[in-house]
Amino acid sequence: MVVDAEVLKLELRKRLTPGWFLVGIILLGGLIIAVRRFACGLGAVTNLSDQIPWGFWIGFDVVSGVALAAGGFTMAFIVHIAGDKAYRPLVRPAILTAFLGYIIVIVGLLFDLGRPWNIWRAIFWWNPHSVMFEVAWCVMLYTTVLFLELLPVVFEGLRAEAPLRMMRRIAIPLYIVGIILSTLHQSSLGSLFLIVPTKLHPLWYTPMLPVLFFLSALTVGAAMVIFEAFLSSKLMKRGLELELLSKLGRYLAFIDLFYVIVKVQDLGKRGAWGHAFTGSYESIFFIVEMLLFILPLFVLFNARARMQRSLLFTSALMVVLGLVLNRINVSLVGIIRGTGGSYFPNWQEFWISAFVVVAGALVFGLITRFLPVFPKEEAEPGKASVA
Amino acid sequence: MHKGLLIDFTKCVGCGACADACREVNDLPQPDPAGSPPQDLDGSNYTVVLTHEAAGKEPLHYRKLCMHCEEPACVSACPVGALTKRPDGPVVYDSGLCFGCRYCMTACPFQVPRYTWERLAPVVSKCILCYHRLDKGQEPACAAVCPTGATRFGPRDVLLRIARERIKAHPELYVNHIYGEREGGGTDVLMLSPVPFEQLGFRTDVPHKALPDLTWVVQEKIPNIVLTGGVFLGGLYWLVNRRMRLAKDSERPCEEQDQ
């Protein structure tokens, strides 16, 4: 008995690293705030107001979250439709991330919606004029499609051959439907803001919003795949497909450049560049956003720099941050002045967002442990394979 | 035919009877009589009477409320149709359908809809033009109780004609601007004022066109995107797949290959 307690203590000490401690705090606090949110109402945990009815949860959890899930359809397109099979090992993790990303979006939405118990009404009460209607349907349908795209992984894990064969037969149509839904969904999040021409700052308000949202989603799709590969290699002690990721970095360079060109031209055409250098807080947020998209180009177009782990990782991270900043700029920063309101997130809003993301990452880790999401690693000496 | 309100600020004496009547017929909580009257729309005030003071001039009283757009941005924005425009004018809200996305609040160019943030089942709060009274053949409460005729109910075209005539008859009394005639493509609430509307806190940057068109130009393309996208992706897959199959075939030694 004495030995058991000692072993347990040792084991606990080994497991209870500061990282896990932090995770525990975030989850525990998140649960408490979650209860507060539903027991005391939106007013108790958010700084939202009649002027600023959409805050950090919409800007980060939902609008950014959907974009950060873009790796799924981007990789599905590259590998299964355009036929670049070299990237195959990256598809499954990307689709799992997309699926969990969408779950995070849905959970984030349930926190944010005022009357979440009515959400099912979107299925039966239609208003096709509403961009939000399109958004709601895209969330529902694409989450379903992502689940179906993941089923083969589950069947493989269970060694269920018959359903696996069936899923393989519908794989391509599924990927096509998924890509179309993603195209609609990514762009529709931009379209949401077409109806606020007087509220959204001219640095961001443009009829091109849906196009820009779609292009930046394609960009961040690749960046997220690279970013995550680095993370999971670090956290789960996996190998890193550096050469493959570097190649993906070149794709990222081209699509990023294309996005930047379209964006630069759009601002020029609307004569909005004057707003970029006024020193207003909008202009500063805008410049930082643009730099986060532009600076990585210098690394990504340089074959040698691209092969350096730290540079490749930093570039991908910058694009991811740039994307998040862009979404927050459009849905929040660029809107505050136009409404005459003021807003800074309540600490509980930040906490819930962290809670949802951390929980999602934990589920990701669990699933990859039990299901064949990552390709089998080449046998490394002295390393037990994770079944 | 759309009916609405004409609110003439020059005739308003600031008695607040309209706001009181509004709260009463719409079952909104009455404010503390000892406290100061509400200074802005909120979850329990569909309309407020405000006072504008300028040096050397009589204080000016005016109202704020939902403008009841002819083509409302909020109605087009609502995913489930919880907000609707009735054929007789009012823009009305059904909390039973609403799931609380608050896109209506974001979309409204006049920044009218309010939210009851403190409630567990929050609702969107805004003037509904007393549609329940209209159904009984009555006027909206605010127009019915207004002692000076500053708020007047009627068909929009009639109200618009009256407003134009008043400006024409007394150009020295009014600014030459009927707020709501063109704003947001036109609204069923029209306002006349002796001072420019922006000085009273009204948004004068509202485009003179229906805002729902801004999103509809994109929404109407969805079927097209689905069709062309499907054909493009299917075609691309077929092409790529065929080329890869042919490439594989040609690698295989095969007697019939040269035929």
Interface residues (C-beta under 8 A of the other chain):
Chain A: F38 A39 C40 G41 L42 G43 A44 T46 L48 S49 D50 Q51 P53 W54 F77 H80 I81 A82 G83 L113 G114 R115 P116 W117 N118 I119 R121 A122 W125 W126 N127 P128 H129 S130 V131 M132 F133 E134 V135 A136 I172 I176 I179 I180 T183 L184 S187 S188 S191 L192 L194 I195 V196 P197 T198 K199 P207 P210 I335 T339 G340
Chain B: L41 D42 A73 S76 A77 C78 P79 V80 G81 A82 S95 G96 L97 C98 F99 G100 C101 R102 Y103 M105 T106 A107 P109 Q111 P113 R114 Y115 W117 E118 R119 L120 A121 P122 R203 D205 V206 P207 L211 P212 L214 T215 W216 V217 V218 Q219 I222 I225 V226 G229 G230 L233 G234 L236 Y237 V240 N241 R243 M244
